[in-house]
Amino acid sequence: MSKLLEYRNYFGSVEFSEEDEVFHGKLEFIRDLVTFEAADAKSLKAAFHEAVDDYLAFCTAERRDPDIPLKGSFNVRPGQELHRRAMILATRKGLNLNAVVSEALRRYLEKEENAA
C-alpha cells in the first residue's frame, strides 16, 4: 500500500520500519530533503504537518522561495517512434506537442481513474 499525506499543497510519504518500529516519511515531489517520523499513525500526521510548517518557516527565515511540488511541467522521454508520431499528429492538427501529450495523458488518467 502506498499512501500520501497532503497538507498545504505538499505531499508526504508514509513508510513503516519494522526494525525501528517507527513510522516515517519525507516531503515528496520537491528537491529539498524534509523528513518526519513518529511512533504511531496519528502522530505521523501531526509530524508531517509540523514538517511542512517548519519547512515553510525556514524558507521565509532564509528569504528564499520554498520548492513547490508538481509545478505543472516534467520531461517525457517516449522514445524516437512515439515522439515522431506525436509530433506529426500535432503538426497535422495545428497543435503543439505539449497539447497532444497533455490530452493523451488526460484521457489515460480518466480511463484509469474510472477503472479503479
Residue frames as qw, qx, qy, qz and C-alpha x, y, z in Angstrom:
[[0.000, 0.889, 0.457, 0.000, 0.00, 0.00, 0.00],
 [0.401, 0.148, 0.006, 0.904, 1.32, 3.41, -0.94],
 [0.161, -0.848, -0.493, 0.107, -0.16, 6.31, 0.94],
 [0.321, 0.332, -0.021, 0.887, 0.43, 10.02, 0.52],
 [0.180, -0.692, -0.495, 0.494, -0.49, 12.62, 3.10],
 [0.268, 0.563, 0.290, 0.726, -1.48, 16.08, 1.87],
 [0.315, -0.780, -0.348, 0.413, -1.26, 19.41, 3.70],
 [0.028, -0.844, 0.090, 0.527, -0.91, 22.95, 2.37],
 [0.696, 0.676, -0.162, -0.177, -0.35, 21.58, -1.16],
 [0.069, 0.594, -0.800, 0.045, 2.59, 19.45, 0.00],
 [0.929, -0.023, -0.272, -0.251, 2.67, 15.67, -0.08],
 [0.252, -0.605, 0.724, -0.214, 4.35, 13.32, 2.36],
 [0.628, 0.134, -0.752, -0.149, 5.17, 9.64, 2.03],
 [0.726, -0.452, 0.308, -0.417, 4.19, 7.08, 4.66],
 [0.640, 0.309, -0.699, 0.078, 6.57, 4.23, 5.49],
 [0.770, -0.572, 0.157, -0.237, 6.97, 1.85, 8.41],
 [0.339, 0.547, -0.742, 0.188, 10.28, 0.50, 9.66],
 [0.886, -0.318, -0.308, -0.136, 9.77, -2.87, 11.32],
 [0.692, 0.124, -0.429, 0.566, 13.34, -2.81, 12.58],
 [0.133, 0.187, -0.329, 0.916, 12.96, 0.54, 14.35],
 [0.112, -0.589, -0.791, 0.125, 9.20, 0.17, 14.93],
 [0.018, -0.556, -0.133, 0.820, 8.62, 3.72, 13.73],
 [0.489, 0.743, 0.443, 0.111, 6.55, 5.39, 11.03],
 [0.304, -0.519, 0.216, 0.769, 8.49, 7.82, 8.84],
 [0.539, 0.697, 0.441, 0.170, 8.21, 9.79, 5.66],
 [0.344, -0.267, 0.180, 0.882, 9.51, 12.69, 3.64],
 [0.393, 0.685, 0.118, -0.602, 8.07, 15.53, 1.61],
 [0.642, 0.216, 0.645, 0.354, 7.64, 14.25, -1.93],
 [0.451, 0.716, 0.415, 0.333, 7.97, 16.00, -5.29],
 [0.033, -0.990, 0.139, -0.019, 10.42, 18.69, -4.10],
 [0.639, 0.523, -0.444, 0.346, 14.21, 18.91, -4.32],
 [0.173, -0.591, 0.548, -0.566, 14.78, 19.79, -0.65],
 [0.545, -0.103, -0.827, 0.095, 15.00, 16.87, 1.77],
 [0.401, -0.365, 0.326, -0.774, 12.45, 17.21, 4.57],
 [0.487, -0.085, -0.869, -0.017, 11.74, 14.17, 6.72],
 [0.518, -0.410, 0.267, -0.702, 9.45, 13.35, 9.64],
 [0.478, -0.008, -0.878, 0.037, 8.76, 10.39, 11.91],
 [0.541, -0.381, 0.262, -0.702, 6.52, 9.24, 14.75],
 [0.207, -0.173, 0.933, -0.237, 5.67, 6.22, 16.87],
 [0.383, 0.414, 0.810, -0.163, 2.11, 5.82, 15.57],
 [0.295, 0.478, 0.607, 0.562, -0.02, 6.74, 12.57],
 [0.107, -0.919, -0.377, -0.037, -1.88, 9.61, 14.26],
 [0.432, -0.752, 0.137, 0.478, 1.38, 11.17, 15.44],
 [0.531, 0.035, 0.521, 0.667, 2.85, 10.77, 11.97],
 [0.183, 0.764, 0.489, 0.378, 0.16, 13.01, 10.51],
 [0.290, -0.944, -0.084, 0.137, 0.95, 15.68, 13.11],
 [0.581, -0.460, 0.361, 0.565, 4.69, 15.30, 12.44],
 [0.459, 0.390, 0.548, 0.581, 4.03, 15.72, 8.71],
 [0.002, 0.926, 0.321, 0.201, 2.06, 18.93, 9.30],
 [0.463, -0.821, 0.117, 0.312, 4.83, 20.21, 11.57],
 [0.627, -0.123, 0.461, 0.616, 7.48, 19.35, 8.95],
 [0.318, 0.652, 0.466, 0.506, 5.62, 21.34, 6.27],
 [0.203, -0.963, -0.169, -0.059, 5.10, 24.31, 8.60],
 [0.593, -0.633, 0.248, 0.432, 8.77, 24.21, 9.70],
 [0.599, 0.170, 0.480, 0.618, 9.95, 23.97, 6.10],
 [0.175, 0.807, 0.368, 0.428, 7.91, 26.99, 5.04],
 [0.387, -0.917, -0.014, 0.093, 9.06, 28.96, 8.12],
 [0.685, -0.347, 0.338, 0.544, 12.69, 28.03, 7.40],
 [0.481, 0.435, 0.450, 0.614, 12.39, 29.23, 3.80],
 [0.065, -0.937, -0.242, -0.243, 10.85, 32.50, 4.98],
 [0.554, -0.778, 0.129, 0.266, 13.64, 33.00, 7.54],
 [0.629, -0.180, 0.458, 0.602, 16.25, 32.28, 4.87],
 [0.293, 0.693, -0.044, -0.657, 14.48, 34.64, 2.46],
 [0.042, 0.230, -0.828, -0.510, 14.20, 32.04, -0.25],
 [0.714, 0.059, -0.193, -0.670, 11.29, 30.56, -2.14],
 [0.623, -0.166, 0.744, -0.177, 10.25, 27.09, -0.98],
 [0.019, 0.062, -0.878, -0.474, 10.15, 24.34, -3.56],
 [0.646, 0.170, 0.150, -0.729, 6.66, 23.96, -4.99],
 [0.448, -0.026, 0.890, 0.086, 5.60, 20.36, -5.65],
 [0.407, 0.452, 0.766, 0.208, 4.17, 19.37, -9.01],
 [0.025, -0.513, 0.033, 0.858, 4.58, 22.72, -10.75],
 [0.633, 0.615, 0.249, -0.398, 2.96, 21.55, -13.96],
 [0.578, 0.683, -0.419, -0.157, 5.89, 20.52, -16.11],
 [0.722, -0.383, 0.569, 0.092, 8.02, 17.42, -16.47],
 [0.208, 0.530, -0.690, -0.447, 10.28, 15.83, -19.07],
 [0.890, 0.147, 0.360, -0.238, 8.97, 12.89, -21.04],
 [0.018, 0.525, -0.762, -0.379, 11.27, 10.56, -23.00],
 [0.835, 0.192, 0.298, -0.421, 8.88, 8.40, -25.03],
 [0.641, -0.052, 0.661, 0.387, 11.46, 7.13, -27.48],
 [0.059, -0.255, 0.468, 0.844, 12.01, 8.14, -31.07],
 [0.045, -0.309, -0.837, -0.448, 8.95, 6.43, -32.61],
 [0.142, -0.730, -0.640, 0.194, 6.35, 7.81, -30.19],
 [0.173, -0.595, -0.002, 0.785, 7.98, 11.24, -30.34],
 [0.062, -0.067, 0.630, 0.771, 7.81, 11.15, -34.14],
 [0.095, -0.496, -0.821, -0.266, 4.15, 10.03, -34.20],
 [0.181, -0.743, -0.484, 0.426, 3.10, 12.64, -31.64],
 [0.150, -0.491, 0.174, 0.840, 4.89, 15.46, -33.45],
 [0.005, 0.116, 0.724, 0.680, 3.39, 14.51, -36.82],
 [0.146, -0.636, -0.757, -0.039, -0.10, 14.35, -35.29],
 [0.200, -0.693, -0.268, 0.638, 0.39, 17.71, -33.58],
 [0.108, -0.294, 0.401, 0.861, 1.55, 19.31, -36.82],
 [0.052, -0.306, -0.804, -0.507, -1.35, 17.86, -38.81],
 [0.226, -0.717, -0.657, 0.061, -3.85, 19.13, -36.22],
 [0.126, 0.738, 0.007, 0.663, -2.19, 22.56, -35.92],
 [0.670, -0.736, -0.052, -0.083, -1.31, 21.95, -32.27],
 [0.107, 0.721, -0.649, 0.217, 1.91, 21.98, -30.35],
 [0.562, 0.105, -0.812, 0.112, 3.44, 18.81, -28.94],
 [0.044, -0.071, 0.675, -0.733, 2.58, 19.83, -25.38],
 [0.614, 0.053, 0.085, -0.783, -1.14, 19.97, -26.23],
 [0.765, 0.138, -0.561, -0.284, -1.08, 16.48, -27.77],
 [0.427, 0.116, -0.805, 0.395, 0.81, 14.95, -24.83],
 [0.225, -0.058, 0.506, -0.830, -1.40, 16.71, -22.28],
 [0.724, 0.060, -0.123, -0.676, -4.58, 15.48, -23.98],
 [0.718, 0.135, -0.681, -0.057, -3.24, 11.92, -24.21],
 [0.225, 0.108, -0.759, 0.601, -2.28, 11.98, -20.53],
 [0.440, -0.039, 0.285, -0.851, -5.66, 13.42, -19.52],
 [0.795, 0.073, -0.338, -0.498, -7.51, 10.67, -21.42],
 [0.599, 0.144, -0.763, 0.195, -5.30, 7.94, -19.97],
 [0.026, 0.099, -0.667, 0.738, -5.75, 9.19, -16.40],
 [0.604, -0.017, 0.085, -0.792, -9.53, 9.49, -16.79],
 [0.797, 0.096, -0.532, -0.269, -9.68, 5.92, -18.07],
 [0.490, 0.121, -0.760, 0.410, -7.51, 4.59, -15.23],
 [0.162, -0.101, 0.506, -0.841, -9.31, 6.58, -12.53],
 [0.714, -0.005, -0.087, -0.694, -12.69, 5.33, -13.77],
 [0.767, 0.108, -0.628, -0.076, -11.41, 1.73, -13.76],
 [0.238, 0.238, -0.737, 0.587, -10.18, 1.99, -10.16]]
